[in-house]
Amino acid sequence: MIRILEPRLANQIAAGEVVERPASVVKEAVENSLDAGATRIDIDVEAGGTRLLRIRDDGVGMGEGDLELSLARHATSKIDSIEDLEAVASLGFRGEALASIASVSRLLLTSNTDQASSRGRQALCEGREMSVAVRPAPHPRGTTLEVRDLFYNTPARRKFLRTEKTEFGHIHEVIKRQALSRPDVAFTLRHNGKQTVQLGAAIADSERDRRIATICGKEFAERSVSVAREAGSLKLWGWVAEPTFSRSQADLQYFFVNGRVIRDKLVSHAIRQAYRDVLFHGRHPAFVLFLELDPSGVDVNVHPTKHEVRFRDSRGVHDFLFGTLSRALGDVRPGQSSAVVPDDAPESYASQAAMGLSPGGTPSLMSTGTAPAQTLYGGDGTAFDQRSSNVTNYGQGLSLLHRTSGAPQPEFSEQSGEIPPLGFAVAQLHGVYILAENQHGLVLVDMHAAHERITYERLKQARESTGITRQPLLVPLTLAVSSREAAIAAEQAEELASLGVLVEAVGEEAVVCRELPAPLIEADAEALVRDVLSDLLEFGTSDRIASSLDELLSTMACHGSVRANRRLTLPEMNALLRDMEQTERSGQCNHGRPTWVQLGMTDLDKLFLRGR
């Protein structure tokens, strides 16, 4: 027999989707505060949030009628029609949060809309009866949500909660995300009466940079690259860490879409692709990025907790993210400051231990930028400068490709008094490392790793200038695929051909591969085609072919680069340093290892206890 669920049970079912733990309550409440125009939000927590959660803001507040109605299910002021739902501009909109929270707690909601008076109203609602009692209560303009005894009436849910420390850690993460998203809002967080976060509103650029350093760590701020690009209706800004500042886990990754923190496969794929050949195996990039676009271009109504979104032009968003981040990572040169870090930015703050972040203090590993070199390398390893008769030799057996476009390299000499970013070589250590002196102190270079990157980038440029040559398979490969895969193969046939793969749909559930890129003719054609079609279905694009070609070029570059124990002269070492300064991504070898490190005079003084 079909029956209509009683309101309390219906709300508890909804609570199972919305209220996973105390941090879920904080997230929903803070989002409501931000939607209400709050400029200050104070959060008090007891016992990891199971005993008490109090969120207070200075937003517009709610009148008496709205106060009671806000605790009803599917009651919201943020959407009014299907058109509003298709272009949601607010963080909250479902109208389920407060009713769901009230069904599993003892909830007290106090609010006032009058700036000149403290005469507010208070609504009390307990999960057992779900009845709402409203009474007068003093309160300044704004709203306070007080949630006590979370899950007191649903013991099955309560037993799945973790330790007090763990639950508070989740709350702390929520506040960190919201503080990154809205630097113009002040946040305070207290746990069991102890203040753990106090962030003033950050309006000026220097204050915003200080907040980034405070939340993500000063080292992240020092070793991140600023990103800012607009294309059509898309705008991306924020910070991405240099590849050498990577993490063992994905714990410093924040991506916001129109101010909403999200997790999205397409976004993750685009970012991984941008870091593809500069990140050490098994490591994770760090970033704080903000994507802004027309609200109608993104569907935020695909998950109860609003953590996931769906882009209407997923391919366009993917390509925009990948292109922007790839260029940002490749454009940093030695001697450039990656990001502005205020002098008074703290090394850590009271809650950093709860986030698992460590302060800075290690020598800075720098990434470099891109500019075409103007040097020819003969088969015997001799380098001929096109603008003079100078001859430099990296070592016999070395062969590099010539980059034919772009501005000439700057001329440096020790006599000119101008010191290039990587300085001038002074010695070679055990045939492995180059020691150089620049204006900051000592530069150490892994000569094989650096030369490997230089060779690799020139091979890639040569491939791009000549295009990809296709080669027919001796026997065309027929594959049984799903109807969706066959359809995407037919739809994307022209683009696949431009990548060197000639694939045709020969039925509703079959495709035939006739040609592959010439360098990959010996590759596993079936696995490659299946992976490409899978990527196209999931992300609207695929980098499998380019990745396979890059792996081949990387191997060639490794074998074609100067080897360890190769004795170089000072001119040869300086020539390598100059090429590093002009080659994009030369801060990392093809495998993601750093190619050079800067030890400043302060670092050296610390080693020898100078000034103490």
Disulfide bonds with the S-S distance in Angstrom:
none
